[in-house]
Amino acid sequence: EDQVTQSPEALRLQEGESSSLNCSYTVSGLRGLFWYRQDPGKGPEFLFTLYSAGEEKEKERLKATLTKKESFLHITAPKPEDSATYLCAVRSANQAGTALIFGKGTTLSVSS
Amino acid sequence: DTGVSQNPRHKITKRGQNVTFRCDPISEHNRLYWYRQTLGQGPEFLTYFQNEAQLEKSRLLSDRFSAERPKGSFSTLEIQRTEQGDSAMYLCASSRRDRGPQGFFGPGTRLTVL
């Protein structure tokens, strides 16, 4: 069964304290791994798509990487405005169409 | 892009009542998705339209749920005979065919069933 597990569930950082969020996946044929940011009471906001092991994407203080088993979202020198829930999702060959399988997310809190 | 809009933003109903939500996707986006999200969980896929055709339905979508996209533009999601377990955030997303499934999400409709 296709599965996505995110860790930790919650992470508290001081402003400027870099860290990484983990997304482990078990899928039959990865057809894309997606990272989203979700603020309270809002819909997810698309950040990155990764398709193959070794691929990396960057946006401001965020960098996403992908291996055959997991993906990391690295946050460099975070600011309070980076506080949000970060969601990881995969599309697998088991899915007949375009459905994404989401993890439960990591809630990040950055204090000044 | 004006973004994906959803109405209403909040809905409180009594168990057994019917409710209908509307989603207006970004214009020129031919793909539209409905997801459901409960507290502390990631979104769960419900159904997918390409233009007016409903191409995928999740096993989560019981026969009390029905979705339409009559002219390939806006979509409605109706829940009949609501149950307390239906309380959740209902999210709509849209995308262009050449941009893959990641989609732009709307703000969601928060449903509370009393």
Interface residues (C-beta under 8 A of the other chain):
Chain A: V4 G32 F34 Y36 G41 K42 G43 P44 E45 F46 T49 L87 A89 R91 A96 G97 T98 A99 L100 I101 F102 G103 K104 G105
Chain B: V4 R31 Y33 G40 Q41 G42 P43 E44 F45 Y48 L55 E56 S58 L91 A93 G100 P101 Q102 G103 F104 F105 G106 P107 G108 R110
